[in-house]
Amino acid sequence: MIIINPDKAKAIWKDKWRAARKPLLASLDIEFMKAVESADTAKQTEIASKKQALRDVTQTEIAGNTPEEIKAVWPSVLN
């Protein structure tokens, strides 16, 4: 019988979120620098907000305890 440790499974799943957000943050970094170069403060604010949402993704609670319930949680900001 295999016993799943829900806390470890959730931590592993959140590591997958971190891996998924890495290229998104890198892309936003490029957009942000372009906005800085063009002095577009509205765009800078918009991008900063998106980046913060990506940073906050790991604060998302995962309510389930089974592997299926844990894997069912995928924050929309990572899509």
C-alpha positions in Angstrom: 0.0 0.0 0.0 1.3 3.4 -0.9 0.7 6.2 1.5 0.8 9.8 0.2 2.0 12.6 2.4 -0.4 15.4 1.4 1.9 18.2 2.7 4.9 16.9 0.6 2.6 16.4 -2.4 1.4 20.0 -2.1 4.9 21.2 -1.8 5.9 19.3 -4.9 2.9 20.6 -6.8 3.8 24.2 -5.8 7.3 23.6 -7.2 5.7 22.8 -10.5 3.9 26.1 -10.3 7.3 27.8 -9.7 8.7 26.1 -12.8 5.7 27.2 -14.8 5.9 30.8 -13.7 9.6 31.2 -14.3 9.4 31.8 -18.1 6.3 34.1 -17.5 8.3 36.3 -15.2 11.2 36.4 -17.6 8.9 37.5 -20.4 7.4 40.2 -18.1 10.9 41.4 -17.2 11.6 42.1 -20.8 8.3 43.9 -21.2 9.0 45.9 -18.1 12.4 47.0 -19.4 10.8 48.1 -22.7 8.2 50.1 -20.7 11.0 51.7 -18.7 12.9 52.7 -21.8 9.8 54.3 -23.3 8.9 55.9 -20.0 5.5 54.3 -20.1 4.6 54.3 -16.4 1.1 53.0 -16.9 2.5 49.9 -18.6 5.2 49.6 -15.9 2.4 49.5 -13.2 0.4 47.0 -15.2 3.4 44.7 -15.6 4.4 45.1 -12.0 0.9 44.0 -10.9 1.1 40.9 -13.2 4.5 40.0 -11.8 3.3 40.3 -8.2 0.3 38.0 -9.0 2.8 35.4 -10.3 4.9 35.8 -7.1 1.8 35.4 -4.9 0.8 32.2 -6.7 2.5 29.9 -4.2 0.2 31.4 -1.5 -2.7 29.7 -3.1 -4.3 27.1 -0.8 -4.7 23.6 -1.9 -7.7 22.2 -0.1 -7.6 18.6 -1.2 -5.5 15.8 0.2 -5.6 13.2 -2.6 -3.2 13.3 -5.5 -6.2 14.0 -7.8 -7.5 16.9 -5.7 -4.0 18.4 -5.4 -3.4 18.2 -9.2 -6.8 19.7 -9.9 -5.6 23.0 -8.4 -3.8 25.1 -11.1 -3.9 28.9 -10.6 -5.3 30.7 -13.6 -2.5 33.2 -13.5 -0.2 30.4 -14.8 -2.3 29.8 -17.9 
